[in-house]
Amino acid sequence: MDKQIAHHVAYEAFKASSGLANLIPLLKENCDQEEYEMLAKKIAPV
């Protein structure tokens, strides 16, 4: 794989991961406990 493409893929993956991680506090604040736990468990592996 071209170095520039690999860098771009890594950057986009990091951005997506950060975006998902930022959802956790928002979900915790705005969802009931059961819904929060279900969503957090789905987001964690990603």
Backbone as a chain_set.jsonl record, in Angstrom:
{"seq": "MDKQIAHHVAYEAFKASSGLANLIPLLKENCDQEEYEMLAKKIAPV", "coords": {"N": [[0.846, -1.171, 0.0], [0.511, 2.207, -0.757], [2.345, 4.718, 0.95], [1.191, 7.22, 1.514], [-1.54, 6.728, 1.192], [-1.892, 4.81, 3.204], [-1.355, 6.371, 5.442], [-3.498, 8.159, 5.28], [-5.68, 6.39, 5.632], [-5.174, 5.49, 8.263], [-5.412, 7.926, 9.625], [-8.128, 8.617, 9.147], [-9.392, 6.454, 10.39], [-8.621, 6.886, 13.04], [-9.919, 9.332, 13.487], [-12.611, 8.538, 13.249], [-12.789, 6.745, 15.383], [-12.291, 8.471, 17.55], [-14.519, 10.129, 17.331], [-16.601, 8.345, 17.925], [-15.905, 7.665, 20.547], [-16.335, 10.1, 21.779], [-19.059, 10.139, 21.881], [-19.848, 8.649, 24.067], [-19.964, 10.029, 26.709], [-22.075, 11.794, 26.127], [-24.185, 10.043, 25.534], [-24.413, 8.785, 28.013], [-25.332, 10.844, 29.58], [-27.819, 11.392, 28.443], [-29.394, 9.133, 28.042], [-31.347, 6.414, 29.358], [-30.171, 4.126, 31.909], [-30.152, 1.408, 31.042], [-30.395, 1.614, 28.232], [-28.121, 3.151, 27.685], [-26.04, 1.379, 28.493], [-26.384, -0.697, 26.631], [-25.862, 0.633, 24.192], [-23.238, 1.574, 24.664], [-21.861, -0.848, 24.859], [-22.066, -1.704, 22.244], [-20.656, 0.222, 20.886], [-18.069, 0.075, 21.957], [-16.474, -2.177, 20.856], [-15.973, -1.246, 18.325]], "CA": [[0.0, 0.0, 0.0], [1.201, 3.489, -0.825], [2.49, 5.328, 2.278], [0.244, 8.315, 1.66], [-2.853, 6.106, 1.374], [-1.871, 4.197, 4.532], [-1.465, 7.462, 6.404], [-4.871, 8.657, 5.205], [-6.542, 5.371, 6.243], [-4.94, 5.543, 9.7], [-5.964, 9.19, 10.108], [-9.591, 8.522, 9.128], [-9.779, 5.486, 11.422], [-8.46, 7.569, 14.321], [-10.996, 10.315, 13.581], [-13.859, 7.815, 13.502], [-12.702, 6.223, 16.749], [-12.441, 9.607, 18.46], [-15.91, 10.554, 17.262], [-17.41, 7.38, 18.672], [-15.564, 7.803, 21.972], [-16.966, 11.33, 22.254], [-20.479, 9.891, 22.077], [-20.1, 7.961, 25.336], [-20.502, 10.917, 27.751], [-23.363, 12.313, 25.667], [-25.174, 8.984, 25.723], [-24.58, 8.556, 29.448], [-26.107, 11.96, 30.098], [-29.128, 11.542, 27.826], [-30.106, 7.86, 27.897], [-31.499, 5.697, 30.622], [-29.03, 3.246, 32.166], [-30.217, 0.21, 30.197], [-30.099, 2.007, 26.85], [-26.72, 3.559, 27.661], [-25.178, 0.192, 28.544], [-26.499, -1.407, 25.364], [-25.15, 1.414, 23.166], [-21.812, 1.582, 24.99], [-21.314, -2.168, 24.5], [-22.002, -1.786, 20.775], [-19.622, 1.159, 20.417], [-16.742, -0.318, 22.466], [-15.631, -2.975, 19.953], [-15.66, -0.485, 17.113]], "C": [[0.893, 1.236, 0.0], [1.216, 4.135, 0.565], [1.451, 6.415, 2.525], [-1.176, 7.772, 1.896], [-2.937, 5.483, 2.771], [-2.025, 5.264, 5.615], [-2.9, 7.981, 6.441], [-5.849, 7.677, 5.873], [-6.399, 5.423, 7.767], [-5.555, 6.808, 10.3], [-7.493, 9.122, 10.188], [-10.101, 7.54, 10.185], [-9.681, 6.117, 12.806], [-9.58, 8.578, 14.542], [-12.327, 9.647, 13.914], [-13.896, 7.288, 14.93], [-12.903, 7.337, 17.772], [-13.883, 10.078, 18.492], [-16.82, 9.635, 18.044], [-17.15, 7.491, 20.174], [-16.224, 9.047, 22.564], [-18.466, 11.154, 22.479], [-20.794, 9.343, 23.472], [-20.633, 8.905, 26.425], [-21.876, 11.491, 27.384], [-24.469, 11.286, 25.881], [-25.457, 8.755, 27.2], [-25.475, 9.625, 30.069], [-27.568, 11.93, 29.632], [-29.933, 10.261, 27.654], [-30.337, 7.255, 29.276], [-30.379, 4.664, 30.72], [-29.007, 2.033, 31.238], [-29.841, 0.533, 28.745], [-28.636, 2.404, 26.703], [-25.791, 2.349, 27.616], [-25.209, -0.572, 27.229], [-25.697, -0.68, 24.27], [-23.646, 1.409, 23.411], [-21.152, 0.251, 24.62], [-21.19, -2.335, 23.0], [-20.877, -0.909, 20.232], [-18.22, 0.67, 20.786], [-15.912, -1.151, 21.48], [-15.189, -2.224, 18.692], [-14.431, 0.344, 17.356]], "O": [[1.911, 1.28, 0.69], [0.211, 4.101, 1.275], [0.898, 6.516, 3.62], [-1.919, 8.313, 2.715], [-3.958, 5.621, 3.445], [-2.75, 5.066, 6.59], [-3.451, 8.215, 7.517], [-6.747, 8.101, 6.601], [-7.401, 5.402, 8.482], [-6.155, 6.754, 11.373], [-8.08, 9.528, 11.191], [-11.136, 7.781, 10.805], [-10.553, 5.91, 13.65], [-10.129, 8.675, 15.64], [-13.079, 10.133, 14.759], [-14.921, 7.379, 15.605], [-13.616, 7.15, 18.758], [-14.414, 10.393, 19.558], [-17.716, 10.097, 18.751], [-18.082, 7.417, 20.975], [-16.627, 9.042, 23.727], [-19.077, 11.945, 23.198], [-21.89, 9.555, 23.99], [-21.67, 8.608, 27.018], [-22.736, 11.649, 28.251], [-25.556, 11.62, 26.352], [-26.606, 8.556, 27.594], [-26.271, 9.344, 30.965], [-28.456, 12.391, 30.35], [-31.059, 10.311, 27.159], [-29.618, 7.548, 30.231], [-29.717, 4.365, 29.726], [-27.955, 1.675, 30.709], [-29.066, -0.19, 28.118], [-27.983, 2.043, 25.724], [-24.868, 2.297, 26.804], [-24.173, -1.046, 26.762], [-24.95, -1.307, 23.52], [-22.865, 1.258, 22.472], [-20.024, 0.227, 24.128], [-20.297, -3.039, 22.529], [-20.229, -1.253, 19.244], [-17.284, 0.837, 20.005], [-14.735, -0.848, 21.287], [-14.164, -2.54, 18.086], [-13.987, 1.066, 16.463]]}, "num_chains": 1, "name": "protein.A"}
